[in-house]
Amino acid sequence: IKGLLALISQYAKLHDFDKAEALRERIISIDPGSLTEVILAQEIIDRARSEPVSRSHREVWRELYDQFSAEEAEALESEMKEVSFEPGQVIFAQGEKKSNLYFIDSGQAKHIFTQGAREVFIKKVAAGNVANEDSFFDAGLCTSTLIAVEPLTLHFLPAITLLSWEGYLPTIEAQLRTFCAKEVKIPELLKENVLDRRIQRRIPLPGRILLKIVDAAGEVVGKTIRGDIGDVSVGGVSFFVQSVNREQAQMLLGHNLHLRFNMPPVMTEIEQIGKVLGVKHFPGGLEEKEKYSVHVKFRKILPEKSITEAERFIKMLKIAKSRR
């Protein structure tokens, strides 16, 4: 009878009430006097009937799994990890180094963005939505905070999984990117809400940049790495580096760097310490090293005058070239 009660509980959770009730009748036939057990079995069944039917992970994400081969779908699901959150719990926080890709199975959560003392609601996510895709595909710090607003269950995929798939399942990443591209991006919503994080004017700056990693004690360590500058503002710089190892490049995320580069018009040497906020991957050719853009926030801002003068000089160079 105890074994039958356990089975009744399992079938009730699956909302297979025909089998659960048949087992309840089986208890009566075994021992008509087991009134306590029969009442308990009925309570289990009634409680389960009153609960909403919960959709399985594969059912919620059928569209996602259907685009993969059987081998790819099995590999994807096997790497997923399930976790639940109560209302008010933080799933990930703005500025945090967390590169998991989240698949919401049930419940709701909200994205909020903090700028100074201002906290702004960005959007809600629910079953069938993904979250944190930018930090997952292109290593970066979380651009918003995601908070559960009701009991929530999700599966998440660690970013390190992409590296393990590169050799034998090379198409999964591209398919995941295509699927996640359907989501409205947090940076786009920030712009719509006049909350673009890149509030400082950025100018393209040709030239080389030298960088070294700064350890936790503030000491410059390792060999010098060379990169090509992309753009610069008073508060930061982006540049491009090459690496044969994707994991090695993305390990820069969250680290402090010692930076040296020159600013026109008199090529003044700029020396700065900055924190890496993002590392974006650009695939190379078959025989080329992979290319990455690295985005750094300065510890001390540059004078606005230096940006203005550099921008004026670059514009003059462009005008001179166009007249040749």
C-alpha positions as CSV (number, residue, x, y, z in Angstrom):
1,I,0.0,0.0,0.0
2,K,2.9,2.4,0.7
3,G,4.3,1.6,-2.7
4,L,1.0,2.3,-4.3
5,L,0.7,5.7,-2.5
6,A,4.1,6.6,-3.9
7,L,3.0,5.7,-7.4
8,I,-0.2,7.6,-7.0
9,S,1.8,10.7,-6.1
10,Q,4.0,10.3,-9.2
11,Y,1.1,9.9,-11.6
12,A,-0.7,12.8,-10.0
13,K,2.3,15.1,-10.5
14,L,2.2,14.0,-14.2
15,H,-1.6,14.8,-14.2
16,D,-2.3,11.2,-15.3
17,F,-5.3,11.0,-13.0
18,D,-6.8,7.8,-14.6
19,K,-3.8,5.8,-13.5
20,A,-3.7,7.5,-10.1
21,E,-7.4,6.7,-9.4
22,A,-7.0,3.1,-10.6
23,L,-4.3,2.7,-8.0
24,R,-6.4,4.2,-5.3
25,E,-9.1,1.6,-6.2
26,R,-6.4,-1.0,-6.0
27,I,-5.7,0.0,-2.4
28,I,-9.4,-0.5,-1.5
29,S,-9.4,-4.0,-3.1
30,I,-6.2,-5.0,-1.2
31,D,-7.5,-3.7,2.2
32,P,-11.0,-2.3,2.4
33,G,-10.3,-1.2,5.9
34,S,-7.3,1.1,4.9
35,L,-9.5,4.2,5.2
36,T,-6.6,6.5,6.1
37,E,-4.6,5.5,3.1
38,V,-7.6,5.9,0.7
39,I,-8.3,9.4,2.0
40,L,-4.6,10.3,1.7
41,A,-4.6,9.0,-1.9
42,Q,-7.7,11.1,-2.7
43,E,-6.1,14.2,-1.2
44,I,-3.0,13.7,-3.3
45,I,-5.1,13.5,-6.5
46,D,-7.3,16.5,-5.6
47,R,-4.3,18.6,-4.8
48,A,-2.7,17.8,-8.1
49,R,-5.9,18.5,-10.0
50,S,-6.0,22.0,-8.6
51,E,-2.4,22.8,-9.7
52,P,-1.8,24.2,-13.2
53,V,-0.3,21.9,-15.7
54,S,3.4,22.7,-15.9
55,R,5.0,22.4,-19.4
56,S,8.2,20.5,-19.7
57,H,11.5,22.3,-20.8
58,R,11.4,20.5,-24.1
59,E,7.8,21.4,-24.7
60,V,8.4,25.1,-24.0
61,W,11.5,25.1,-26.2
62,R,10.2,22.8,-29.0
63,E,10.9,25.4,-31.7
64,L,14.5,25.6,-30.5
65,Y,15.2,21.9,-30.4
66,D,13.4,21.2,-33.7
67,Q,16.0,23.1,-35.6
68,F,18.8,20.8,-34.4
69,S,19.7,17.3,-35.4
70,A,19.0,14.5,-32.9
71,E,22.7,14.5,-31.9
72,E,22.8,18.3,-31.5
73,A,19.5,18.5,-29.5
74,E,20.8,15.8,-27.1
75,A,24.1,17.6,-26.7
76,L,22.3,20.9,-26.0
77,E,19.9,19.4,-23.4
78,S,22.6,17.5,-21.7
79,E,24.6,20.7,-21.0
80,M,21.6,22.6,-19.6
81,K,21.3,23.1,-15.9
82,E,18.0,23.7,-14.2
83,V,17.5,26.2,-11.4
84,S,14.5,27.9,-9.7
85,F,14.1,31.3,-8.1
86,E,11.6,32.9,-5.7
87,P,10.1,36.4,-6.2
88,G,12.7,39.1,-5.6
89,Q,15.7,36.9,-6.1
90,V,18.3,38.2,-8.5
91,I,19.2,35.9,-11.4
92,F,22.1,38.1,-12.6
93,A,23.2,41.6,-11.8
94,Q,24.2,44.6,-13.9
95,G,28.0,44.8,-14.2
96,E,28.4,41.1,-13.1
97,K,30.7,38.8,-14.9
98,K,28.1,36.0,-15.7
99,S,28.1,34.6,-19.2
100,N,25.4,32.0,-18.9
101,L,22.5,31.9,-21.5
102,Y,19.2,31.6,-19.7
103,F,16.1,29.8,-21.1
104,I,12.9,30.7,-19.1
105,D,10.7,27.7,-18.6
106,S,8.0,29.1,-16.4
107,G,7.2,32.3,-14.3
108,Q,8.2,35.9,-15.0
109,A,11.2,38.1,-14.4
110,K,12.0,41.7,-15.1
111,H,15.1,43.5,-16.5
112,I,16.0,46.7,-14.7
113,F,18.9,49.2,-15.5
114,T,20.6,51.3,-12.9
115,Q,22.2,54.6,-13.8
116,G,23.5,56.5,-10.8
117,A,20.6,56.7,-8.3
118,R,18.1,56.0,-11.1
119,E,16.6,52.5,-11.5
120,V,14.5,52.0,-14.6
121,F,12.3,49.0,-15.7
122,I,13.4,47.8,-19.1
123,K,11.2,44.7,-20.0
124,K,9.7,41.5,-18.7
125,V,10.6,38.0,-19.7
126,A,8.5,34.8,-19.4
127,A,8.4,31.2,-20.6
128,G,9.9,31.0,-24.1
129,N,12.2,34.0,-23.6
130,V,16.0,33.9,-23.4
131,A,18.2,36.3,-21.4
132,N,21.8,37.4,-21.2
133,E,22.5,36.4,-24.8
134,D,24.9,39.3,-25.4
135,S,27.2,38.3,-22.5
136,F,26.9,34.6,-23.6
137,F,28.0,34.9,-27.2
138,D,30.4,37.9,-26.9
139,A,32.0,38.0,-23.4
140,G,30.8,41.1,-21.6
141,L,29.6,42.2,-18.2
142,C,25.8,41.9,-17.7
143,T,24.1,45.0,-19.1
144,S,21.0,44.8,-16.8
145,T,19.8,43.1,-13.7
146,L,17.3,40.3,-14.0
147,I,14.9,39.8,-11.0
148,A,12.2,37.1,-10.6
149,V,8.8,38.7,-10.0
150,E,7.0,35.3,-9.4
151,P,8.2,31.8,-8.8
152,L,10.4,31.1,-11.8
153,T,12.1,28.0,-13.3
154,L,14.8,28.2,-16.0
155,H,17.6,26.2,-17.6
156,F,20.9,27.8,-18.3
157,L,23.8,27.0,-20.6
158,P,27.3,27.9,-19.5
159,A,29.4,29.9,-22.1
160,I,32.3,27.4,-21.8
161,T,30.0,24.9,-23.6
162,L,30.6,26.7,-26.9
163,L,34.3,25.9,-26.7
164,S,33.6,22.3,-26.1
165,W,31.3,22.1,-29.2
166,E,33.7,23.8,-31.6
167,G,35.4,20.6,-32.7
168,Y,32.6,18.1,-33.2
169,L,29.3,20.2,-33.3
170,P,30.5,23.4,-35.0
171,T,27.1,24.6,-36.3
172,I,25.3,24.8,-32.9
173,E,26.6,28.2,-32.0
174,A,25.4,29.8,-35.3
175,Q,22.0,28.2,-34.9
176,L,21.7,29.5,-31.3
177,R,22.7,33.0,-32.4
178,T,20.0,32.9,-35.1
179,F,17.4,31.8,-32.6
180,C,18.4,34.4,-30.0
181,A,18.4,37.2,-32.6
182,K,14.6,37.2,-32.3
183,E,14.8,38.7,-28.9
184,V,14.7,42.5,-28.6
185,K,18.2,43.4,-27.3
186,I,18.7,45.2,-24.0
187,P,21.1,47.8,-25.5
188,E,18.4,48.7,-28.1
189,L,15.8,49.1,-25.3
190,L,18.3,51.3,-23.4
191,K,18.6,53.6,-26.4
192,E,14.8,53.8,-26.7
193,N,14.7,54.8,-23.0
194,V,17.4,57.4,-23.5
195,L,19.6,55.3,-21.3
196,D,22.4,54.4,-23.7
197,R,25.4,53.4,-21.7
198,R,27.6,55.0,-24.3
199,I,26.7,58.6,-23.4
200,Q,30.2,59.8,-24.1
201,R,31.1,60.9,-27.6
202,R,33.4,58.4,-29.3
203,I,35.7,59.1,-32.2
204,P,37.5,56.6,-34.5
205,L,41.2,56.7,-33.9
206,P,43.7,54.9,-36.2
207,G,46.9,53.7,-34.5
208,R,48.4,51.0,-32.3
209,I,47.8,50.4,-28.6
210,L,50.1,48.5,-26.1
211,L,48.5,46.7,-23.2
212,K,49.5,44.6,-20.2
213,I,47.4,42.8,-17.6
214,V,47.2,44.3,-14.1
215,D,46.9,41.7,-11.3
216,A,44.8,41.9,-8.2
217,A,47.6,43.7,-6.3
218,G,47.8,46.4,-8.9
219,E,51.0,45.2,-10.4
220,V,51.6,45.1,-14.2
221,V,52.3,41.5,-15.2
222,G,53.0,39.4,-18.3
223,K,54.2,40.4,-21.7
224,T,53.1,43.4,-23.8
225,I,50.2,42.7,-26.2
226,R,49.7,44.9,-29.3
227,G,46.4,45.9,-30.7
228,D,44.7,48.2,-33.2
229,I,42.6,51.0,-31.8
230,G,39.0,51.2,-32.9
231,D,37.6,54.3,-31.1
232,V,38.2,56.4,-28.0
233,S,36.2,58.7,-25.7
234,V,37.1,60.6,-22.6
235,G,36.0,57.5,-20.6
236,G,37.3,54.6,-22.5
237,V,38.7,52.9,-25.6
238,S,38.0,50.0,-27.9
239,F,40.7,48.1,-29.8
240,F,41.2,44.9,-31.8
241,V,43.5,42.0,-30.9
242,Q,44.1,38.7,-32.6
243,S,44.3,35.3,-30.8
244,V,44.4,31.7,-31.8
245,N,42.5,30.8,-28.7
246,R,39.0,32.2,-28.1
247,E,39.0,31.2,-24.4
248,Q,42.3,33.1,-23.9
249,A,40.9,36.3,-25.4
250,Q,37.7,36.2,-23.4
251,M,39.6,35.7,-20.2
252,L,40.4,39.5,-20.4
253,L,36.8,40.2,-19.4
254,G,36.7,41.9,-16.0
255,H,40.5,42.4,-15.8
256,N,42.3,45.7,-15.4
257,L,44.7,46.6,-18.2
258,H,47.7,49.0,-18.4
259,L,47.2,50.9,-21.7
260,R,49.5,53.1,-23.8
261,F,48.6,54.8,-27.0
262,N,49.2,58.1,-28.8
263,M,46.6,60.9,-29.4
264,P,46.9,63.4,-32.3
265,P,47.5,66.1,-33.3
266,V,50.9,66.1,-31.5
267,M,50.8,62.3,-30.7
268,T,50.8,62.8,-27.0
269,E,51.3,59.5,-25.2
270,I,48.3,58.4,-23.1
271,E,48.9,56.0,-20.2
272,Q,45.8,54.6,-18.5
273,I,44.5,51.9,-16.3
274,G,41.2,50.5,-17.5
275,K,38.7,47.7,-16.8
276,V,37.6,45.3,-19.7
277,L,33.8,45.5,-20.0
278,G,33.4,43.4,-23.1
279,V,35.2,41.1,-25.6
280,K,33.5,40.5,-28.9
281,H,34.5,37.8,-31.3
282,F,34.9,38.2,-35.1
283,P,35.5,34.9,-36.9
284,G,38.6,34.8,-39.1
285,G,39.4,32.7,-42.2
286,L,40.6,29.1,-42.2
287,E,44.3,30.1,-41.8
288,E,43.8,33.4,-40.0
289,K,43.9,34.1,-36.3
290,E,40.5,35.0,-34.7
291,K,39.9,38.7,-34.2
292,Y,38.4,40.3,-31.1
293,S,37.3,43.8,-30.1
294,V,38.0,44.7,-26.5
295,H,36.1,47.4,-24.8
296,V,37.7,49.2,-21.8
297,K,36.6,51.8,-19.3
298,F,39.3,54.1,-18.1
299,R,39.9,54.5,-14.3
300,K,40.5,58.3,-14.9
301,I,38.7,60.2,-17.7
302,L,40.7,62.1,-20.4
303,P,40.3,65.8,-20.8
304,E,37.4,66.6,-23.2
305,K,39.8,69.0,-25.1
306,S,42.1,66.0,-26.1
307,I,39.1,64.3,-27.8
308,T,38.0,67.5,-29.5
309,E,41.5,68.2,-30.9
310,A,42.0,64.6,-32.0
311,E,38.6,64.6,-33.8
312,R,39.4,67.9,-35.6
313,F,42.8,66.6,-36.7
314,I,41.4,63.4,-38.1
315,K,38.7,65.3,-40.0
316,M,41.4,67.6,-41.5
317,L,43.3,64.5,-42.6
318,K,40.2,63.1,-44.3
319,I,39.6,66.4,-46.1
320,A,43.2,66.6,-47.3
321,K,43.1,63.0,-48.6
322,S,39.8,63.6,-50.5
323,R,41.4,66.6,-52.3
324,R,44.3,64.6,-53.6
